[in-house]
Amino acid sequence: MAVNLKEKSAEELLSVDGVQVFVGRAGVKKPDHDDLTLIVLNRSNTVGAVFTQNRFCAAPVYVAKEHLANENGIRALVINTGNANAGTGAQGREDALAVCRAAAEQVGCAPGQVLPFSTGVILEPLPVQKITAALPDVKPVHWDRAARAIMTTDTVPKAASREGKVGNSHTVRATGIAKGSGMICPNMATMLGFIVCDAKVSQPVLQMLTQEIADSSFNAITVDGDTSTNDSFVVVATGKNGQNEIDNIADPRYDQLKALLAGLALELAQAIVRDGEGATKFITIRVENAAGRTEARQVAYAVAHSPLVKTAFFASDPNLGRLLAAIGYSGLENFDTDKVRLWLDDVLVAENGGRAAGYTEEQGQAVMDRAEITVRIDLQRGRGHAAVYTCDLSHEYVSINADYRS
């Protein structure tokens, strides 16, 4: 059951000028199930994207990377669930291209102007004929339906919107959808994320913006430490809000737009963790006063990835020595453990190399019983800081993944 996460209604999600969304049923894995999404873009848009760091990346990732370089721009995104088209070799890449050709014929553009995305079971051939046959029958929908259509093991559709001032006289509308529940780890995970906005941004600037947003959101979450083959995060700027183009990161509007879209991306990324497979708790790991941001993230991930830490959270067991152990093996050099201070929410747990004098088991238990918990770690080594978001590890996680192909 997702942790404090509710499905957004259609009324809560903003339409964005320059984008049309369609959903259909290809029957890739299950019959009578929305599993095909087509997003059609206006001609004047720009697109930024980042992809999985897994060397065994899926066929659609190869194709999407190539198509992003198309000088005529991107006109459509096509997304299927139920099959990852990963570990499928040259045939998988040809199948992804076949989907692009079919979508391009329907949209009225070149195949190289289509980005394909897939998610589902790895090492199985893509039923490309089912997808191409279903494309002509997709129906126009609002974002809430699209968010549901890209789900796999998710239990709640993930969608959100923002609207805010960018510049002196213009507002920007943005809506995003995402999917992901397991195989979630930094450097992108088994997730797909799509944000569209009506700002006007040059492609090089939008690409930089996309990477910065990903680093503070989708690359700051972990469920199980596995990095998927298919992760993709895409930001589209349609240029329809009437403002002049943002073509330089020194433009004051750049930071305004980044703040707006980063908040949206973080909400979507946290929704993935809240809906982590079998999750019962949402946990924030904050590291402060590290030597730098990289070091802060290193420590945060050591704690967030620890199976012993995650199972203690699931059991609501204040066995907090596991947190110190994870900090200790995080790999810091010249590390003075006597300087570390550790809090569980507002309860000081450890300092001066051991248990805090005022800490009691009852205090720890009261925090561990909560559905949302913040672990705060002060290293007293510098000014670097970082936050990572994770969940507990339950019996249900094992059951879900043991039965995934059933």
Residue pairs with C-beta under 8 A, 6 or more apart in sequence:
1 155
1 280
2 155
2 156
2 274
2 275
2 279
3 274
3 275
3 279
3 280
3 281
3 282
3 371
3 372
3 391
4 274
4 282
4 371
4 372
5 156
5 271
5 274
5 275
6 156
7 144
7 156
7 157
8 144
8 147
8 157
8 159
8 160
8 161
9 144
10 142
10 143
10 144
10 145
12 161
13 142
13 143
13 144
13 159
13 160
13 161
13 175
14 161
14 162
14 163
14 173
14 174
14 175
15 142
15 143
15 173
15 175
16 173
16 174
16 175
16 196
16 197
16 198
16 238
16 240
17 173
17 198
17 238
17 240
17 241
18 41
18 42
18 44
18 45
18 196
18 198
18 238
18 239
18 240
19 39
19 40
19 41
19 42
19 196
19 236
19 238
20 39
20 40
20 140
21 37
21 38
21 39
21 40
21 140
21 141
21 142
21 143
21 145
21 146
22 37
22 38
22 39
22 40
22 138
22 139
22 140
22 141
23 34
23 36
23 37
23 38
23 138
23 139
23 141
23 145
23 146
23 149
24 34
24 36
24 37
24 38
24 134
24 135
24 137
24 138
24 139
25 31
25 32
25 33
25 34
25 35
25 36
25 134
25 137
26 35
26 36
26 80
26 82
26 127
26 130
26 131
26 133
26 134
27 33
27 35
27 130
27 134
28 35
28 36
28 80
28 81
28 82
28 83
28 120
28 127
28 130
28 131
29 35
29 81
29 82
29 83
29 120
29 121
30 82
34 145
34 148
34 149
35 80
35 81
35 82
35 149
36 78
36 79
36 80
36 81
36 131
36 134
36 135
36 138
36 149
37 77
37 78
37 79
37 80
37 138
37 146
37 149
37 150
38 76
38 77
38 78
38 79
38 103
38 106
38 107
38 135
38 138
39 76
39 77
39 78
39 79
39 146
39 194
39 196
40 75
40 76
40 107
41 47
41 74
41 75
41 76
41 77
41 196
41 236
41 238
42 238
42 239
42 240
43 73
43 75
44 238
44 239
44 240
45 73
45 74
45 236
45 237
45 238
45 239
46 73
46 201
46 202
46 203
46 206
46 236
46 237
46 239
47 68
47 73
47 74
47 115
47 203
47 206
47 234
47 235
47 236
47 237
48 203
48 206
48 207
48 208
48 209
48 210
48 211
48 234
48 235
49 64
49 68
49 115
49 207
49 210
49 232
49 233
49 234
49 235
50 188
50 210
50 211
50 214
50 232
50 233
51 57
51 61
51 64
51 65
51 188
51 231
51 232
51 233
52 58
52 61
52 187
52 188
52 189
52 227
52 228
52 229
52 230
52 231
52 232
53 187
53 188
53 227
54 227
54 228
54 229
54 231
56 86
56 87
56 229
57 86
57 229
57 230
58 84
58 85
58 86
58 87
58 88
58 92
58 118
58 122
58 229
58 230
59 85
59 86
59 88
59 92
59 93
59 95
59 96
59 118
59 126
60 85
60 96
60 116
60 117
60 118
60 230
60 232
61 229
61 230
61 232
62 93
62 96
63 93
63 96
63 97
63 100
63 115
63 116
64 115
64 116
64 117
64 232
66 112
67 74
67 100
67 112
67 113
67 114
67 115
68 74
68 115
70 110
70 112
70 113
72 109
72 110
72 112
72 113
73 113
74 113
74 114
74 115
74 236
75 104
75 107
75 109
75 113
75 114
76 103
76 104
76 107
76 109
76 113
76 114
76 115
77 114
77 115
77 116
77 117
77 194
77 234
78 99
78 100
78 103
78 114
78 115
78 116
78 117
78 135
79 116
79 117
79 118
79 119
79 149
79 150
79 192
80 99
80 117
80 118
80 119
80 120
80 126
80 131
81 118
81 119
81 120
81 149
81 150
81 151
81 152
81 179
82 120
82 121
82 152
83 118
83 120
83 121
83 124
83 125
83 126
83 127
84 118
84 119
84 120
84 121
84 122
84 124
84 229
84 230
85 92
85 95
85 96
85 118
85 125
85 126
86 92
86 118
86 122
86 123
86 229
86 230
87 122
87 123
87 229
88 95
88 123
88 124
88 125
88 126
91 125
92 125
92 126
95 125
95 126
95 128
96 116
96 118
96 126
97 111
98 128
98 132
99 114
99 116
99 126
99 128
99 131
99 132
100 111
100 112
100 114
100 115
100 116
101 111
102 131
102 132
102 135
103 111
103 114
103 116
103 135
104 110
104 111
104 113
104 114
106 135
106 136
107 113
107 114
115 234
117 192
117 230
117 232
118 126
118 230
119 150
119 152
119 179
119 190
119 192
119 230
120 152
121 404
121 405
122 229
141 149
143 159
143 161
143 175
143 177
144 157
144 159
146 159
146 177
147 157
147 158
147 159
147 177
147 178
147 179
148 157
150 177
150 178
150 179
150 192
151 157
151 179
152 179
152 181
153 181
153 182
153 277
153 400
153 404
154 179
154 180
154 181
154 275
155 181
155 275
156 271
156 274
156 275
157 177
158 177
158 178
158 179
158 180
158 268
158 271
158 272
158 275
159 175
159 176
159 177
159 178
159 268
160 175
160 176
160 264
160 267
160 268
160 271
161 173
161 174
161 175
161 176
161 264
162 173
162 174
162 175
162 260
162 261
162 263
162 264
163 171
163 172
163 173
163 174
164 171
164 172
164 256
164 259
164 260
165 171
165 172
165 256
166 172
166 199
166 243
166 253
166 256
166 257
166 260
167 243
167 252
167 253
167 256
169 243
170 241
170 242
170 243
171 241
172 197
172 198
172 199
172 241
172 257
172 260
173 197
173 198
173 241
174 195
174 196
174 197
174 198
174 199
174 260
174 261
174 264
175 195
175 196
175 197
176 193
176 194
176 195
176 196
176 264
176 265
176 268
177 193
177 194
177 268
178 191
178 192
178 193
178 194
178 218
178 268
178 269
178 271
178 272
179 191
179 192
179 272
180 189
180 190
180 191
180 192
180 193
180 272
180 275
181 190
181 223
181 272
181 275
181 276
181 277
182 190
182 223
182 224
182 226
182 276
182 277
182 397
182 400
182 401
183 189
183 190
183 223
183 224
183 226
183 227
183 228
184 190
184 191
184 221
184 222
184 223
184 224
184 226
184 228
184 272
184 273
184 276
185 222
185 223
185 224
185 225
185 226
185 227
185 228
185 305
186 219
186 220
186 221
186 222
186 227
186 297
186 301
186 388
187 219
187 227
188 214
188 218
188 219
188 227
188 228
188 231
188 232
188 233
189 218
189 221
189 222
189 223
189 226
189 227
189 228
189 231
189 272
190 226
190 228
190 229
190 230
190 231
191 218
191 228
191 231
191 233
191 272
192 230
192 231
192 232
192 233
193 218
193 232
193 233
193 234
193 265
193 268
193 269
194 233
194 234
194 236
195 234
195 235
195 236
195 261
195 264
195 265
195 268
196 235
196 236
196 237
196 238
197 235
197 236
197 237
197 238
197 257
197 260
197 261
198 237
198 238
198 239
198 240
198 241
199 237
199 238
199 239
199 241
199 243
199 246
199 257
200 237
200 239
200 240
200 241
200 243
200 244
200 245
200 246
201 209
201 237
201 239
201 245
201 246
201 247
201 257
202 245
202 246
202 247
205 246
205 247
205 248
205 249
205 254
206 235
206 237
208 249
209 235
209 254
209 257
209 258
209 261
210 233
210 234
210 235
212 258
212 262
213 233
213 235
213 258
213 261
213 262
213 265
214 233
214 265
216 262
216 265
216 266
217 262
217 265
217 266
217 268
217 269
218 231
218 233
218 265
218 268
218 269
218 272
220 269
220 297
220 386
220 387
220 388
220 389
221 269
221 270
221 272
221 273
221 388
221 389
221 390
222 273
222 301
222 304
222 305
222 388
222 389
222 390
223 272
223 273
223 276
223 277
223 279
223 390
223 391
224 276
224 277
224 393
224 397
225 305
233 265
235 261
239 245
243 253
246 253
246 254
246 257
248 254
269 389
270 282
270 389
273 279
273 282
273 389
273 390
273 391
274 282
274 391
276 390
276 391
276 397
277 396
277 397
277 400
277 401
278 393
278 394
278 395
278 396
278 397
278 398
278 399
278 400
279 391
279 392
279 394
279 397
280 314
280 371
280 391
280 392
280 394
281 313
281 314
281 370
281 371
281 372
281 373
281 391
281 392
282 371
282 372
282 373
282 389
282 391
283 304
283 313
283 372
283 373
283 374
283 375
283 389
283 390
283 391
283 392
284 372
284 373
284 374
284 375
284 387
284 388
284 389
285 300
285 303
285 304
285 374
285 375
285 377
285 387
285 388
285 389
285 390
286 300
286 374
286 375
286 376
286 377
286 385
286 386
286 387
287 296
287 297
287 299
287 300
287 377
287 379
287 384
287 385
287 386
287 387
288 296
288 376
288 377
288 378
288 379
288 385
289 378
289 379
289 380
289 381
289 382
289 383
289 384
289 385
290 296
290 299
290 379
290 381
290 382
290 384
290 385
290 386
291 379
291 381
291 382
291 384
292 382
292 384
293 384
293 385
293 386
294 384
295 332
295 379
295 381
295 382
295 384
296 379
296 384
296 385
296 386
297 386
297 388
298 330
298 331
298 332
299 327
299 330
299 332
299 377
299 379
300 377
300 386
300 387
300 388
301 330
301 388
302 326
302 327
302 329
302 330
302 331
303 309
303 323
303 326
303 327
303 330
303 375
303 377
303 388
304 310
304 388
304 389
304 390
305 326
305 390
306 322
306 325
306 326
307 393
308 322
308 325
308 326
309 322
309 323
309 326
310 390
310 391
310 392
310 393
311 392
311 393
312 318
312 319
312 320
312 322
312 368
313 368
313 373
313 392
313 393
314 392
314 393
314 394
316 365
316 368
316 369
317 368
318 344
318 361
318 364
318 365
318 367
318 368
320 342
320 344
320 349
320 350
320 364
323 342
323 349
323 350
323 375
323 377
324 337
324 340
324 342
324 350
327 337
327 340
327 342
327 377
328 335
328 337
332 379
332 381
337 353
338 352
338 353
339 379
339 380
339 381
340 350
340 351
340 353
340 377
340 378
340 379
340 380
341 348
341 350
341 351
341 377
341 378
341 380
342 348
342 349
342 350
342 351
342 375
342 376
342 377
342 378
343 349
343 374
343 375
343 376
343 377
343 378
344 364
344 367
344 368
344 373
344 374
344 375
345 367
345 370
345 373
345 374
347 359
347 363
347 364
347 366
347 367
348 356
348 358
348 359
349 355
349 356
349 359
349 364
350 356
350 359
367 373
